[in-house]
């Protein structure tokens, strides 16, 4: 699988939490947030979010041919996890209780994965990364599941918001200083909303 800048830029990583960015990939038709409609795109997402390193990215891409059955199983698990995380994110944003099936979906992946976190080399510095103990592909989803678990565990006041432009379907974790962030991206939805408001005032 070739690595290029497109692999990184294909995803709108505005969620501030990896689980929120993963939830945003559900709208494949609109190409908002990026797509994980194939195994290659799932691996691309993991690479773009730095959950796998370059050499892992290359190796994982090749598994689609050499280990098709295992790849198919973990890909289905990834889509099930995304459905659960997306519903949890929407519920939190709407100040509703997170459905039990979402929690079970996250817990299922956490049970699948056995490993630990440790500091790993990252250029001239270090990063905290997940190291698998059992060589099952489900470890790829561990960081997403843990991110979702931490989000759900934060409780009902988690600052998850939907983009303020009605047509946009992206969500984000509001880390702004004032806690009043409105747009997924100011340069995109913020500007569109301003233009629309200007047009309304002129008419």
C-alpha positions as CSV (number, residue, x, y, z in Angstrom):
1,X,0.0,0.0,0.0
2,X,1.6,3.2,-1.1
3,X,1.9,6.0,1.5
4,X,1.4,9.6,0.4
5,X,0.1,12.8,1.8
6,X,-3.4,12.0,0.5
7,X,-3.6,9.2,3.0
8,X,-3.3,11.7,5.8
9,X,-5.4,14.5,4.3
10,X,-8.3,12.3,3.4
11,X,-9.7,12.5,6.9
12,X,-11.2,15.6,8.6
13,X,-9.7,15.2,12.0
14,X,-11.5,17.8,13.9
15,X,-13.0,15.7,16.7
16,X,-10.2,16.3,19.3
17,X,-10.7,12.7,20.4
18,X,-9.8,9.7,18.2
19,X,-13.2,8.1,18.9
20,X,-15.0,11.2,17.7
21,X,-13.0,11.3,14.5
22,X,-13.8,7.6,14.0
23,X,-17.5,8.3,14.6
24,X,-17.3,11.1,11.9
25,X,-16.3,8.6,9.2
26,X,-19.8,7.1,9.2
27,X,-21.0,9.5,6.5
28,X,-19.2,7.9,3.6
29,X,-21.6,9.2,1.0
30,X,-20.9,12.8,1.8
31,X,-17.2,12.2,2.2
32,X,-17.3,14.2,5.4
33,X,-14.8,13.2,8.0
34,X,-13.3,10.7,5.6
35,X,-14.3,7.2,4.7
36,X,-13.5,3.7,6.1
37,X,-15.5,1.9,3.4
38,X,-12.7,-0.5,2.8
39,X,-9.9,-2.2,4.7
40,X,-7.4,0.1,3.0
41,X,-9.3,3.2,4.2
42,X,-9.5,1.8,7.7
43,X,-5.8,1.4,7.8
44,X,-5.5,4.8,6.3
45,X,-7.5,6.3,9.1
46,X,-5.3,4.5,11.7
47,X,-2.2,5.9,10.0
48,X,-3.7,9.4,9.7
49,X,-4.5,9.4,13.5
50,X,-1.0,8.0,14.3
51,X,-2.4,4.8,15.8
52,X,-0.1,2.8,13.5
53,X,3.4,3.7,12.3
54,X,4.5,3.8,8.7
55,X,6.0,0.3,8.7
56,X,2.8,-1.1,10.3
57,X,0.7,0.8,7.7
58,X,2.5,-0.9,4.9
59,X,2.3,-4.4,6.4
60,X,-1.4,-4.1,7.3
61,X,-2.3,-3.0,3.8
62,X,-0.7,-6.2,2.4
63,X,-2.7,-8.4,4.8
64,X,-5.9,-8.0,2.7
65,X,-4.4,-10.5,0.3
66,X,-2.4,-12.7,2.6
67,X,-4.9,-12.9,5.5
68,X,-8.2,-12.1,3.9
69,X,-10.3,-14.0,6.5
70,X,-8.7,-12.3,9.5
71,X,-8.9,-8.9,7.8
72,X,-12.6,-9.4,7.0
73,X,-13.4,-10.3,10.7
74,X,-11.6,-7.3,12.2
75,X,-13.0,-5.0,9.6
76,X,-16.6,-6.1,10.5
77,X,-15.7,-5.5,14.2
78,X,-14.4,-2.0,13.3
79,X,-17.7,-1.1,11.6
80,X,-19.7,-2.4,14.6
81,X,-17.5,-0.4,16.9
82,X,-18.0,2.7,14.8
83,X,-21.8,2.3,14.9
84,X,-21.6,2.0,18.7
85,X,-19.3,5.0,19.1
86,X,-21.3,7.2,16.7
87,X,-24.5,6.5,18.6
88,X,-22.7,7.2,21.9
89,X,-21.3,10.5,20.5
90,X,-24.8,11.6,19.3
91,X,-26.4,10.6,22.6
92,X,-23.9,12.6,24.6
93,X,-24.2,15.6,22.3
94,X,-28.0,15.5,22.8
95,X,-27.7,15.0,26.5
96,X,-29.3,11.6,26.4
97,X,-28.1,8.5,28.2
98,X,-25.7,6.4,26.2
99,X,-27.6,3.2,25.1
100,X,-26.4,0.0,26.7
101,X,-25.7,-1.6,23.3
102,X,-23.1,1.1,22.7
103,X,-21.3,0.4,25.9
104,X,-21.4,-3.3,25.2
105,X,-19.9,-2.6,21.7
106,X,-17.0,-0.7,23.2
107,X,-16.5,-3.3,26.0
108,X,-16.4,-6.1,23.4
109,X,-13.4,-4.6,21.7
110,X,-11.7,-3.8,25.0
111,X,-12.1,-7.5,25.9
112,X,-10.7,-8.5,22.5
113,X,-7.5,-6.6,23.0
114,X,-4.8,-7.6,25.3
115,X,-1.8,-5.4,25.6
116,X,-0.3,-2.4,27.3
117,X,0.7,1.2,26.8
118,X,4.3,2.3,26.7
119,X,6.5,5.1,25.4
120,X,7.6,4.5,21.8
121,X,10.1,6.4,19.7
122,X,8.6,9.1,17.6
123,X,11.2,11.0,15.5
124,X,13.4,12.9,18.0
125,X,10.9,12.4,20.8
126,X,8.4,9.9,22.3
127,X,4.8,9.1,22.0
128,X,2.5,6.9,24.1
129,X,1.5,3.9,22.1
130,X,-0.4,0.6,22.5
131,X,1.7,-2.6,22.2
132,X,-0.2,-5.8,21.6
133,X,0.4,-8.9,23.5
134,X,-1.7,-11.2,21.5
135,X,-1.2,-11.1,17.7
136,X,-4.8,-10.6,16.9
137,X,-5.7,-7.8,14.5
138,X,-8.3,-6.5,17.0
139,X,-5.5,-4.7,18.8
140,X,-5.8,-2.1,16.0
141,X,-9.1,-0.9,17.5
142,X,-7.9,-0.8,21.1
143,X,-7.0,2.9,21.2
144,X,-10.4,3.9,19.6
145,X,-12.3,1.7,22.1
146,X,-10.4,3.1,25.0
147,X,-11.0,6.7,23.8
148,X,-14.7,5.9,23.5
149,X,-14.7,4.3,27.0
150,X,-13.1,7.4,28.5
151,X,-15.6,9.6,26.8
152,X,-18.6,7.7,28.0
153,X,-17.1,7.5,31.5
154,X,-16.8,11.3,31.7
155,X,-20.5,11.5,32.2
156,X,-23.4,13.6,31.0
157,X,-21.5,16.9,30.9
158,X,-19.0,15.9,28.3
159,X,-18.5,18.9,25.9
160,X,-19.4,17.0,22.7
161,X,-21.0,19.2,20.1
162,X,-22.5,18.9,16.6
163,X,-21.3,21.5,14.1
164,X,-23.6,24.5,14.2
165,X,-24.2,24.4,10.4
166,X,-27.4,22.3,10.1
167,X,-26.2,20.6,6.9
168,X,-23.0,19.4,8.5
169,X,-23.0,16.0,10.3
170,X,-19.6,16.3,12.0
171,X,-19.2,16.2,15.8
172,X,-16.3,17.5,18.0
173,X,-15.1,17.5,21.6
174,X,-15.0,21.2,22.5
175,X,-11.6,22.1,24.0
176,X,-12.0,25.8,23.3
177,X,-11.1,28.2,26.1
178,X,-14.6,29.6,26.3
179,X,-16.3,26.2,25.8
180,X,-18.4,27.8,23.0
181,X,-16.9,26.4,19.8
182,X,-19.7,26.3,17.2
183,X,-18.1,24.9,14.0
184,X,-16.3,21.8,13.0
185,X,-13.9,24.1,11.0
186,X,-14.2,27.8,11.0
187,X,-12.6,27.9,7.5
188,X,-15.3,25.7,6.2
189,X,-18.6,25.6,8.0
190,X,-18.0,28.9,9.9
191,X,-17.4,30.8,6.7
192,X,-20.4,29.2,4.9
193,X,-22.7,30.1,7.8
194,X,-21.4,33.7,7.7
195,X,-22.0,33.9,3.9
196,X,-25.5,32.5,4.3
197,X,-26.3,35.0,7.1
198,X,-25.0,37.8,4.9
199,X,-27.2,36.7,2.0
200,X,-30.2,36.5,4.3
201,X,-29.6,40.1,5.5
202,X,-29.3,41.4,1.9
203,X,-32.6,39.8,0.9
